[in-house]
Amino acid sequence: MPSKRVIVVGAGLSGLAAAFTLQQAGFKVLVLERLNRPGGRVQTVRKQAYVIDTGPDAMTLGYREYLSLIDALDLRDRIVLSSPVMGVMRGDSIHDIDPRRPFTAAFTQALSWRGKLGLVAGAMKLRPRLQGIDSFELVESADREDPTSNAWDYSQSLFGAESTAYLIDPAIRLTTGSGARESSMLGVLGALANWTAPMINLKGGLDVLPRAIAERVPIIYGAEVTRVVDTATGATIEYRDAQNLTHTEEGDYCVIGAMYDVGCRIWEPLANLAPDFGPRLKSVKLISVSLGYNALCRSKAYAIAIPSREYPDLLLGFLQHNKAPDRAPPGCSLITFYTDTLAFDVYAEKTDAEIEAWAAGHAETLFPELKGHREICEVTRWPKAGYLATPGFWQRSRGLLRALPDQTRVQLAGDLFGAGSMESAVRWGKRAADRIIANVAQQDAIILGGDAPDL
Ligand SMILES: Cc1cc2nc3c(=O)[nH]c(=O)nc-3n(C[C@H](O)[C@H](O)[C@H](O)COP(=O)(O)OP(=O)(O)OC[C@H]3O[C@@H](n4cnc5c(N)ncnc54)[C@H](O)[C@@H]3O)c2cc1C
């Protein structure tokens, strides 16, 4: 592969996956990152002996491309299995459901017998519809989306009211950032296709992967890209450094690994490719609150599913000490709660101390054994955690994907075309890199065949 130069915008997982793939293929790469650290939305904070993932939290063995990057970076020994136990919140109680014990799970009080029968009947109807669904490339299943139906109505027609309220809506909240009424019906298929695979995680914190890539690829931090201009033969990228000085980089190609709205601002053609896509996008907005206690809570669950019917503001919970052994010191608990997207504006107005008191109220009602043991709190506000896949989102997303020109010097990475997740970010980053690699190979073939490159 000739030494072509690629400028990558953004050192999030998608930009880093693209840069690493291109570097491995022999390209010269340079990553420009606005912040002073790699990872983007992947962020791990270390506080006393707690390791707190303040952005993304959960992943499964279905994260195929993420895991192939882990292997390429020799990080396989970091992978740990998280507790498979699911905590289902109903009233002020948590019901632990352990899938390894189906007989005991069948007797859970989280659902009535009628609800359980509805669940089994719905699962049988749903099974054939899950064929071919890839949670991380839901755009490929856009023709199965009914843009007039939301996930709540779709789930009710399959599982009935009780299972929808106490299992499906919470599962949608776990994967999308808001409840089933805000989600496309495709969200039901997406949530059930991947998230039934075993949950895994990374020892040391989720920022281990972006940091490992960042050690291998050149990155300029504090570099905010303001403009990308592509021509038939390359791309010019302008950025401002931390001192507000303007610089220009020339590349044969450019990968944009930042979110869609940033892409539209810096690369002019993007907004016009699918004009009805951007104006109808809604952001996922979350606040994560992590509380460390020097006592153990009784639940063995990692993920806590929370129904919006009973707790509209409280999106979901994670008992982090059941996710990976190093997230809390021995004998301690680390509990994370998130606010729902619909509640963000109200909670964003509150102080960190008020948000801590709100979250601690929930934690200590559920687990009275923790009262008097709280020792740390970390609050992180995410006004743009991702995009909400509302009804019709996937068909609009497919429209955008089809409108993107094949032969262009600028490739989009980012997590836009799968439900926002670390796996979709890695996949679309690698895909952007593969398209550039294929483009160069195609040109070489033309040159070797004696024809002029045709872009
Ligand atoms: C609170 C929260 C919870 C989540 N939970 C999960 C979860 O449990 N599981 C899961 O798999 N995923 C989860 N996600 C989603 C996951 O974090 C993202 O899908 C993924 O990290 C996106 O990676 P990315 O590279 O596409 O974008 P980003 O991580 O946003 O990276 C984009 C990068 O571009 C940089 N940038 C932006 N503008 C410019 C510019 N003009 N010039 C230069 N650089 C720029 C940004 O600073 C950033 O570093 C969660 C996200 C959040 C916020």
PDBQT file of the ligand as one rigid body, heavy atoms in Angstrom, charges set to zero:
ROOT
HETATM    1  C1  LIG A 501     -23.439   8.448  29.230  1.00  0.00    +0.000 C 
HETATM    2  C2  LIG A 501     -23.209   7.495  28.100  1.00  0.00    +0.000 A 
HETATM    3  C3  LIG A 501     -23.503   6.154  28.260  1.00  0.00    +0.000 A 
HETATM    4  C4  LIG A 501     -23.254   5.248  27.232  1.00  0.00    +0.000 A 
HETATM    5  N1  LIG A 501     -23.464   3.911  27.464  1.00  0.00    +0.000 NA
HETATM    6  C5  LIG A 501     -22.991   3.020  26.582  1.00  0.00    +0.000 A 
HETATM    7  C6  LIG A 501     -22.919   1.647  26.927  1.00  0.00    +0.000 A 
HETATM    8  O1  LIG A 501     -23.269   1.233  28.040  1.00  0.00    +0.000 OA
HETATM    9  N2  LIG A 501     -22.425   0.773  26.000  1.00  0.00    +0.000 N 
HETATM   10  C7  LIG A 501     -21.978   1.195  24.777  1.00  0.00    +0.000 A 
HETATM   11  O2  LIG A 501     -21.510   0.357  23.985  1.00  0.00    +0.000 OA
HETATM   12  N3  LIG A 501     -22.020   2.489  24.435  1.00  0.00    +0.000 NA
HETATM   13  C8  LIG A 501     -22.516   3.419  25.298  1.00  0.00    +0.000 A 
HETATM   14  N4  LIG A 501     -22.493   4.748  24.996  1.00  0.00    +0.000 N 
HETATM   15  C9  LIG A 501     -22.196   5.157  23.601  1.00  0.00    +0.000 C 
HETATM   16  C10 LIG A 501     -20.703   5.182  23.265  1.00  0.00    +0.000 C 
HETATM   17  O3  LIG A 501     -19.987   5.856  24.241  1.00  0.00    +0.000 OA
HETATM   18  C11 LIG A 501     -20.528   5.885  21.926  1.00  0.00    +0.000 C 
HETATM   19  O4  LIG A 501     -21.387   5.316  20.958  1.00  0.00    +0.000 OA
HETATM   20  C12 LIG A 501     -19.103   5.804  21.377  1.00  0.00    +0.000 C 
HETATM   21  O5  LIG A 501     -18.150   5.983  22.399  1.00  0.00    +0.000 OA
HETATM   22  C13 LIG A 501     -18.983   6.849  20.278  1.00  0.00    +0.000 C 
HETATM   23  O6  LIG A 501     -17.662   6.923  19.780  1.00  0.00    +0.000 OA
HETATM   24  P1  LIG A 501     -17.349   7.914  18.594  1.00  0.00    +0.000 P 
HETATM   25  O7  LIG A 501     -15.911   7.812  18.313  1.00  0.00    +0.000 OA
HETATM   26  O8  LIG A 501     -18.293   7.696  17.485  1.00  0.00    +0.000 OA
HETATM   27  O9  LIG A 501     -17.708   9.376  19.147  1.00  0.00    +0.000 OA
HETATM   28  P2  LIG A 501     -17.045  10.210  20.328  1.00  0.00    +0.000 P 
HETATM   29  O10 LIG A 501     -16.650   9.326  21.443  1.00  0.00    +0.000 OA
HETATM   30  O11 LIG A 501     -17.996  11.323  20.621  1.00  0.00    +0.000 OA
HETATM   31  O12 LIG A 501     -15.713  10.790  19.695  1.00  0.00    +0.000 OA
HETATM   32  C14 LIG A 501     -15.698  11.961  18.905  1.00  0.00    +0.000 C 
HETATM   33  C15 LIG A 501     -14.405  12.707  19.197  1.00  0.00    +0.000 C 
HETATM   34  O13 LIG A 501     -14.327  13.803  18.308  1.00  0.00    +0.000 OA
HETATM   35  C16 LIG A 501     -13.859  14.932  19.034  1.00  0.00    +0.000 C 
HETATM   36  N5  LIG A 501     -14.281  16.139  18.312  1.00  0.00    +0.000 N 
HETATM   37  C17 LIG A 501     -15.533  16.663  18.223  1.00  0.00    +0.000 A 
HETATM   38  N6  LIG A 501     -15.504  17.766  17.453  1.00  0.00    +0.000 NA
HETATM   39  C18 LIG A 501     -14.219  17.934  17.038  1.00  0.00    +0.000 A 
HETATM   40  C19 LIG A 501     -13.582  18.890  16.203  1.00  0.00    +0.000 A 
HETATM   41  N7  LIG A 501     -14.241  19.894  15.641  1.00  0.00    +0.000 N 
HETATM   42  N8  LIG A 501     -12.249  18.771  16.002  1.00  0.00    +0.000 NA
HETATM   43  C20 LIG A 501     -11.543  17.757  16.577  1.00  0.00    +0.000 A 
HETATM   44  N9  LIG A 501     -12.108  16.832  17.377  1.00  0.00    +0.000 NA
HETATM   45  C21 LIG A 501     -13.436  16.905  17.591  1.00  0.00    +0.000 A 
HETATM   46  C22 LIG A 501     -14.527  14.786  20.381  1.00  0.00    +0.000 C 
HETATM   47  O14 LIG A 501     -13.867  15.547  21.384  1.00  0.00    +0.000 OA
HETATM   48  C23 LIG A 501     -14.389  13.284  20.612  1.00  0.00    +0.000 C 
HETATM   49  O15 LIG A 501     -13.185  12.937  21.240  1.00  0.00    +0.000 OA
HETATM   50  C24 LIG A 501     -22.737   5.687  25.994  1.00  0.00    +0.000 A 
HETATM   51  C25 LIG A 501     -22.459   7.049  25.812  1.00  0.00    +0.000 A 
HETATM   52  C26 LIG A 501     -22.673   7.933  26.855  1.00  0.00    +0.000 A 
HETATM   53  C27 LIG A 501     -22.303   9.378  26.671  1.00  0.00    +0.000 C 
ENDROOT
TORSDOF 0
